[in-house]
Amino acid sequence: MMKKLLVFTLVMFVFGYALVPFYEKFCEVTGINNLLRPDVRAKDNWVDEERWITIEFDANTRGLPWQFKPLQTSARIHPGESVNVMYEITNDSDREVVGQAIPSYSPRYLDKHLKKFECFCFTKQVLKPKETRQMPVQFVIEPGLPAEIHTVTISYTFFELPEGVNAVKN
């Protein structure tokens, strides 16, 4: 019985250890978890140079002693073109504060055509007292966005996270 348990334990350990490369290969084959790879950004992306879209950027806080704003309020782009925007947050309090940004989009179905490569909303943000930080957002709006859409809004709202709460996955 002890030998069977040891063999079973050894097999389970090897299986657990081998899961990581199997998972990575599975994600590579299916395209899951490839948002942050640079080679995926350029692949299958074409720019529709016949259309223009105006993107409006918005920033809000709820219950946080922070100032939060985009460093540019809008951008005019072609669908398929990569966009880089910087946001700035400042902790106005005398205490360390942890926050999480939740995105919202207008029109509502924009999220189906918006691919983010980098965003502060992916992780919780910890700001020391009086700290100011600039954070990038890099994304592309796919050319498949309906042609009647000429203006979109990307908004982020920061909420304070109580101690011990993990970040929300966006």
Sequence and secondary structure as in RCSB ss.txt:
>XXXX:A:sequence
MMKKLLVFTLVMFVFGYALVPFYEKFCEVTGINNLLRPDVRAKDNWVDEERWITIEFDANTRGLPWQFKPLQTSA
RIHPGESVNVMYEITNDSDREVVGQAIPSYSPRYLDKHLKKFECFCFTKQVLKPKETRQMPVQFVIEPGLPAEIH
TVTISYTFFELPEGVNAVKN
>XXXX:A:secstr
 HHHHHHHHHHHHHHHHHHHHHHHHHHHHHTTT TT HHHHHTT    TT  EEEEEEEEEES SEEEEESSSEE
EE TT EEEEEEEEEE SSS EEEEEEEEEESGGGGGTEEEEE GGGS EEE TT EEEEEEEEEE TTS TT  
EEEEEEEEEE  TT      
